[in-house]
Amino acid sequence: MAAQKVCLITAGSAGLGAQIARVLAPDFRVVVNYANNAQRAQSLLAELSQVPATTPSDVEQKQPRFHAIQADMSEKSAVQGLVRETLSTMGRLDVVVSNVGWTRMTTFANLDEGTLDEDWDKCFVYNVKTHLWLMHAVRSALDESEGCFISTASVAGVKPSGSSLPYAVTKAAQIHLAKSLAVICSPKIRVNSVSPGMLLTEWGMKFPESKREAAIKNTKLKRLATVEDVANQVRTLALSMSATGQNIVIDGGSSL
């Protein structure tokens, strides 16, 4: 019996990343990357280990079903090391979910707050460059498996909005990067992005209640997308053999 396919999820130990791991666990062996909270990552692995596999792996193989790797995704060498460890531990790579991002809460309409060089530099590293570094590091493995690469962007990259100006602009760059990589890495690798609206994760709950209520009212469906909604869309893209170069907006219609 063949080994299950392998998925690597960056920033995968909590929030959206953890939910993506949960929905992929039946069909994939999963590597969860985390920045510093090892206990949280190990708790997630313990949870995932209780999920039955749809296609059990060869009993003779020594690779684990689930594995956690610490890596600082703002460092190119750490990204490369993460990929090397993933391949040496799991033996293959089929799906990569590039879920890292960064922002600082500001008032979007306040230009003075949107012009800090430190914010722009950090947003550009976490929202653009880390995704490029990761795609470059996994390209040969995904070529071999005819796999896919999915990055987590934001509706802020589609409609000027969100937590900060540098976040919105770099998320727009991330979306265009994914489209560009879909061209460059074809025909064997599929590259797509997902763009959620506000998600009420630990991070999303940092928005004041008034802003969260306004975000709900601004949707056409009068509800925010959930991490479950977004994770299910990621699973659809992971399993599809025909979608590439797409940015899937999951925002309850707020960008319409």
Wavefront OBJ file of the C-alpha trace (Angstrom):
o trace
v 0.000 0.000 0.000
v 1.457 3.379 -1.008
v 2.300 6.104 1.469
v -0.139 8.951 1.920
v 0.718 12.232 0.274
v 2.402 14.891 2.406
v 1.329 18.460 3.170
v 3.496 21.147 4.779
v 1.652 23.978 6.551
v 3.583 27.027 7.727
v 2.304 28.891 10.796
v 0.273 25.756 11.298
v -0.049 25.274 15.050
v -3.034 27.574 15.744
v -5.897 29.460 14.134
v -6.385 28.930 10.416
v -3.223 26.857 10.004
v -4.339 24.364 12.655
v -7.794 24.067 11.092
v -6.232 23.402 7.686
v -4.194 20.629 9.329
v -7.402 19.145 10.756
v -9.246 19.045 7.429
v -6.246 17.617 5.562
v -5.322 15.019 8.204
v -7.582 12.225 6.857
v -6.044 12.404 3.369
v -2.491 13.633 3.959
v 0.442 13.160 6.250
v 0.996 16.642 7.686
v 4.026 18.662 8.723
v 3.158 21.614 10.960
v 5.607 24.501 11.087
v 5.560 26.747 14.148
v 7.537 29.799 15.241
v 8.097 29.275 18.966
v 5.213 27.548 20.794
v 6.357 23.920 20.803
v 3.756 22.837 23.358
v 0.906 24.111 21.201
v 2.326 22.350 18.162
v 2.666 19.057 20.032
v -0.906 19.373 21.352
v -2.120 19.733 17.775
v -0.139 16.654 16.700
v -1.734 14.675 19.535
v -5.165 15.798 18.322
v -4.377 14.932 14.694
v -3.145 11.474 15.667
v -6.717 10.605 16.651
v -7.996 11.312 13.117
v -8.430 8.104 11.096
v -6.633 8.014 7.757
v -8.760 7.449 4.675
v -5.936 5.494 3.026
v -3.643 3.940 5.638
v 0.039 4.102 4.824
v 2.285 1.114 4.219
v 2.901 -0.472 7.622
v 6.541 -1.016 6.713
v 7.352 2.654 6.189
v 9.094 4.582 8.934
v 7.846 8.075 8.151
v 5.383 9.528 10.687
v 1.862 10.656 9.846
v 2.358 13.971 11.620
v 5.436 15.997 12.439
v 6.172 19.487 13.832
v 9.145 21.653 12.841
v 10.200 24.950 14.388
v 11.395 27.561 11.911
v 11.481 31.360 11.751
v 9.898 32.010 8.368
v 11.355 35.527 8.199
v 14.786 33.963 7.569
v 15.509 32.509 4.132
v 17.943 29.916 5.511
v 15.320 28.752 8.039
v 12.765 28.321 5.254
v 15.244 26.196 3.324
v 16.025 24.151 6.429
v 12.309 23.574 7.056
v 11.916 22.104 3.586
v 15.008 19.904 3.945
v 13.749 18.478 7.250
v 10.262 17.931 5.818
v 11.647 15.925 2.907
v 14.119 13.940 5.023
v 11.427 13.071 7.574
v 8.457 12.419 5.281
v 10.130 11.292 2.072
v 8.032 13.394 -0.304
v 6.010 16.612 -0.572
v 2.727 17.096 -2.419
v 0.955 20.148 -0.987
v 2.381 23.292 0.584
v 0.151 25.751 2.448
v 2.099 28.980 2.914
v 0.162 30.502 5.785
v 2.617 32.977 7.327
v 1.688 36.662 7.534
v 2.216 39.764 9.649
v 0.598 43.101 10.363
v 0.395 45.761 13.036
v -2.941 47.207 14.066
v -3.268 50.804 12.841
v -5.996 53.097 11.556
v -6.093 52.309 7.838
v -7.260 55.817 6.850
v -4.458 57.520 8.813
v -1.621 58.029 6.328
v 0.823 59.031 9.054
v 0.332 55.615 10.687
v 0.781 53.915 7.309
v 4.209 55.260 6.476
v 6.472 53.603 9.044
v 9.411 51.946 7.290
v 9.632 49.212 9.920
v 6.038 48.126 9.229
v 6.569 48.126 5.466
v 9.777 46.115 5.728
v 8.292 43.517 8.073
v 5.070 43.205 6.053
v 7.055 42.736 2.871
v 9.145 39.947 4.412
v 6.251 38.023 5.996
v 3.564 38.673 3.369
v 5.647 38.400 0.196
v 9.236 37.221 0.466
v 8.653 34.210 2.739
v 6.140 32.820 0.215
v 8.657 33.304 -2.595
v 11.457 31.659 -0.588
v 9.214 28.724 0.255
v 8.086 28.172 -3.330
v 11.695 28.280 -4.505
v 12.714 25.736 -1.860
v 9.881 23.276 -2.604
v 9.795 23.591 -6.378
v 11.751 20.466 -7.248
v 9.771 18.326 -4.782
v 6.432 19.630 -6.061
v 7.596 19.161 -9.647
v 8.267 15.516 -8.845
v 4.865 14.970 -7.217
v 2.957 17.306 -9.568
v 1.752 19.000 -6.415
v 0.330 22.356 -5.433
v 1.215 25.486 -3.483
v -1.488 27.527 -1.722
v -0.804 30.823 0.026
v -3.038 32.603 2.534
v -3.561 36.202 1.461
v -6.398 38.540 2.508
v -9.375 40.459 1.195
v -7.303 43.510 2.171
v -5.189 42.694 -0.876
v -8.281 42.894 -3.107
v -10.130 45.871 -1.590
v -8.137 48.635 0.163
v -8.961 47.887 3.798
v -7.748 46.023 6.837
v -5.365 46.523 9.706
v -2.781 48.693 7.948
v -1.745 50.201 4.618
v 1.471 48.151 4.346
v -0.514 44.985 5.100
v -3.056 45.702 2.349
v -0.425 46.558 -0.243
v 1.808 43.578 0.527
v -1.193 41.230 0.506
v -1.995 42.529 -3.006
v 1.617 41.738 -3.906
v 1.241 38.259 -2.425
v -1.807 37.582 -4.615
v 0.064 38.698 -7.716
v 3.074 36.630 -6.666
v 0.874 33.525 -6.553
v -0.459 34.243 -10.052
v 3.079 34.818 -11.312
v 4.326 31.587 -9.739
v 1.404 29.730 -11.334
v 2.790 30.821 -14.714
v 6.444 30.202 -13.880
v 5.941 26.792 -12.222
v 3.481 25.317 -14.711
v 2.688 22.792 -16.058
v 3.427 20.435 -13.151
v 2.743 22.668 -10.128
v -0.566 24.391 -9.370
v -0.345 27.677 -7.438
v -3.353 29.445 -5.895
v -4.187 31.798 -3.042
v -7.113 32.249 -0.680
v -8.174 35.664 0.597
v -10.296 35.555 3.745
v -12.142 38.501 5.184
v -11.850 39.153 8.907
v -11.458 35.881 10.805
v -12.273 35.811 14.511
v -9.128 33.917 15.441
v -6.981 34.887 18.431
v -5.503 37.586 16.188
v -8.860 38.733 14.752
v -10.274 39.198 18.219
v -7.710 41.960 18.741
v -9.887 44.210 16.594
v -12.215 46.317 18.769
v -15.787 45.046 19.007
v -17.058 48.038 17.041
v -14.822 47.141 14.096
v -15.866 43.486 14.237
v -19.537 44.448 14.214
v -18.945 46.860 11.322
v -17.203 44.089 9.399
v -20.220 41.799 9.822
v -22.607 44.534 8.663
v -20.401 45.176 5.639
v -20.809 41.599 4.376
v -23.632 40.678 2.012
v -24.298 37.453 3.937
v -24.274 39.240 7.336
v -21.717 36.783 8.638
v -17.959 36.615 8.683
v -16.109 33.741 7.084
v -14.898 31.186 9.608
v -11.592 29.341 9.761
v -13.594 26.222 8.851
v -14.865 27.910 5.675
v -11.354 28.899 4.625
v -9.776 25.559 5.538
v -12.392 23.709 3.501
v -11.558 25.904 0.502
v -7.861 25.137 0.943
v -8.709 21.425 0.938
v -10.662 21.873 -2.304
v -7.657 23.559 -3.933
v -5.328 20.868 -2.577
v -7.389 18.121 -4.201
v -8.209 19.903 -7.480
v -6.013 19.028 -10.447
v -7.308 21.855 -12.657
v -7.292 25.121 -10.684
v -4.203 27.316 -10.891
v -3.498 31.037 -10.764
v -6.691 31.672 -8.829
v -7.304 33.900 -5.816
v -10.372 32.683 -3.964
v -12.026 35.445 -1.919
v -13.893 34.142 1.158
v -15.382 37.219 2.783
v -19.171 36.924 2.931
v -19.328 39.326 0.009
v -17.726 42.288 1.781
v -15.552 43.124 -1.229
v -18.516 43.336 -3.624
l 1 2 3 4 5 6 7 8 9 10 11 12 13 14 15 16 17 18 19 20 21 22 23 24 25 26 27 28 29 30 31 32 33 34 35 36 37 38 39 40 41 42 43 44 45 46 47 48 49 50 51 52 53 54 55 56 57 58 59 60 61 62 63 64 65 66 67 68 69 70 71 72 73 74 75 76 77 78 79 80 81 82 83 84 85 86 87 88 89 90 91 92 93 94 95 96 97 98 99 100 101 102 103 104 105 106 107 108 109 110 111 112 113 114 115 116 117 118 119 120 121 122 123 124 125 126 127 128 129 130 131 132 133 134 135 136 137 138 139 140 141 142 143 144 145 146 147 148 149 150 151 152 153 154 155 156 157 158 159 160 161 162 163 164 165 166 167 168 169 170 171 172 173 174 175 176 177 178 179 180 181 182 183 184 185 186 187 188 189 190 191 192 193 194 195 196 197 198 199 200 201 202 203 204 205 206 207 208 209 210 211 212 213 214 215 216 217 218 219 220 221 222 223 224 225 226 227 228 229 230 231 232 233 234 235 236 237 238 239 240 241 242 243 244 245 246 247 248 249 250 251 252 253 254 255 256
